[in-house]
Amino acid sequence: MIKIYYRGSCGSSRRAFSWFEKYNINVQKQQISKITRDDLVKLLQHSDEGLKDIVKRPGKSSSEVRNALKYMELLSFSEALDFLLSHTCVLQTPITMDKHNHLIGYNEDEIRKFLPREYRHHRL
């Protein structure tokens, strides 16, 4: 099952939902505020740059988010996970994941990895 953590006001999340609807793929929609510690750990295990891959970029963010990102630099890994779970405004959305893949944000080319293999090779 494909799970999408989203923020209601996020245009990228809406584009991801539309893309899955276009291909008749059922997804489990979950507000980003409900992200689990286990899912955060899974994302980080598959990321190249750790927390940097899943949090918002400071230059494009509000002062609240920039301050939270600075504060996180002082935390241990476990403390940073706890902080993210209680301050999900710092996380990028959408976060799309299944058993083997994940995608942070919306990218029209990369989201194709969630299509069944046969569909990717024969229909696109």
N, C-alpha and C positions, 0 to 999 in steps of 0.2 A: 504494500500500500504506500502510495506517495503522500507525504505529509507536507503541507505548506504552512509555515508560520508567517503571519501577515500582520500588517498594521492597517486599520481601516482607511486611513487618510493617504495611503501609499499608492501612487499611480503604478509603480512597478509591480506591486502585488496584484492590482487589477489586471494588468497586462498578462501576468502569469496565469491567473484564473481563466482569462479569455483564451489563452493559448491551449490550455488543457481541455477546455470546452470544445474548441475547434477540432481537436483530435479525439473527442469522446472518451477522455481518460478521466476516471473518477479519482478525486483527491480528497484527502482529509484536511479540512481547513481548521486552523487553530490560531487564535490570537497570539501574538508574540509574547504577551504577558503570561501566557500559559506554558512557555517553553520549559522543558524539563532539564535537570542537571545532566541526566544520561544523554539527552540529545545534544547538549552543549559539548559534552566530552567527545561524543562521536564526531561532531563537526571538527573539533580541534585535532582529533587524531588523524583526520584526512586533509588538514589544511597545510599549506606550505609555510605560512608565517604566523601561525598560532592565532592569538587574540586579534592581531592586526587585520586578519582576513574577515572577521565576523563583526567588527565594530564599525561605526560610522567614521568617515574621514573628518578630522578636526577642521579643516579649511572650509568645509561645506556645512558645518553644524552650528547650532545655537551655542551661546556661551555656557548654558547648563550642560550640554553634552561635552563641550571642550573641557570644562572643569572636571567632569566625571572621568574623562579619559586621562587627564593629568593625575587625578587621584588614584586611578587604577594602576598607574606605573609604580606606586609605592606598595602595592599589595602582593602577597604571595599568590601562587596560582590558585590555590583553593579559596583564598579570600576573594580573588578576582571573580571566580565563578559565582560565589555567593553574592557578590556585588551586582553582577550582571543579572542574576535571577531576580533581584529586587529593583533593578534599574534598567529594565528592558528597553528604555528609550535610547540607550546607547547602541543597541544592536541594529545592524542593517536588515532591511526586509525587501522582498520576501526571502525566507530561508526555505528552500525546497529540498526534501531529502527522502530517500527510500533506503532499502537495506544496503545498497551498494554505492549510491551516488548522492552527491549534494551539490547545491548551487546557491550561492549567496547573491542576492539581487536578481535582476532579470536580464538575460542575455539571449537574444533570439536564436543564436547558433548553439550555444552551450546547453540550452534547455532541451534540445533534441535528444540528449542522452537518456531522457526519461521515456522516450518512445520505445516500444518493443523493437528489437533488432531487425526483424523481418520488415517492419514498417519503414524504418530508416533507410533500408537498402532498396526497397522496391517502389516506394510511393513518393519520396521527396526528391 
